Amino acid sequence: MDNVQFKISEYQDELQMFKDGEKVGYMSIAVDGRLINVYYTKINPEREGQGYAKLLLDELVRFAEEKDYMIDPECDFVRQQLENHPKRYKGIWHD
């Protein structure tokens, strides 16, 4: 998707996603040492079903791999993706 940008909020409590300057979704997170707790994923209702949650997950994984962090998925969506694709997420999933 074009014109999609990501940002970690100032307090590191959200991974935010913007499209054309509009905040279209976010993941509620907490960074604790080398662990990223993911509490839930929220996408604007008019953007649901268009792949934005997966884009957020891809960015979260990129960020975790870049920083050598582990992901603790309390969010059902994130947990399901990690369980369904264990080879892809091996080494970053803290279960």
Secondary structure in CASP SS format (residue, H / E / C, confidence):
PFRMAT SS
TARGET T0000
AUTHOR 0000-0000-0000
METHOD secondary structure of the structure
MODEL  1
M C 1.00
D C 1.00
N C 1.00
V E 1.00
Q E 1.00
F E 1.00
K E 1.00
I E 1.00
S C 1.00
E C 1.00
Y C 1.00
Q C 1.00
D C 1.00
E E 1.00
L E 1.00
Q E 1.00
M E 1.00
F E 1.00
K E 1.00
D C 1.00
G C 1.00
E E 1.00
K E 1.00
V E 1.00
G E 1.00
Y E 1.00
M E 1.00
S E 1.00
I E 1.00
A E 1.00
V E 1.00
D E 1.00
G C 1.00
R C 1.00
L E 1.00
I E 1.00
N E 1.00
V E 1.00
Y E 1.00
Y E 1.00
T E 1.00
K E 1.00
I E 1.00
N C 1.00
P H 1.00
E H 1.00
R H 1.00
E C 1.00
G C 1.00
Q C 1.00
G C 1.00
Y H 1.00
A H 1.00
K H 1.00
L H 1.00
L H 1.00
L H 1.00
D H 1.00
E H 1.00
L H 1.00
V H 1.00
R H 1.00
F H 1.00
A H 1.00
E H 1.00
E H 1.00
K H 1.00
D C 1.00
Y C 1.00
M E 1.00
I E 1.00
D E 1.00
P E 1.00
E C 1.00
C C 1.00
D H 1.00
F H 1.00
V H 1.00
R H 1.00
Q H 1.00
Q H 1.00
L H 1.00
E H 1.00
N H 1.00
H C 1.00
P H 1.00
K H 1.00
R H 1.00
Y H 1.00
K C 1.00
G C 1.00
I C 1.00
W E 1.00
H C 1.00
D C 1.00
END
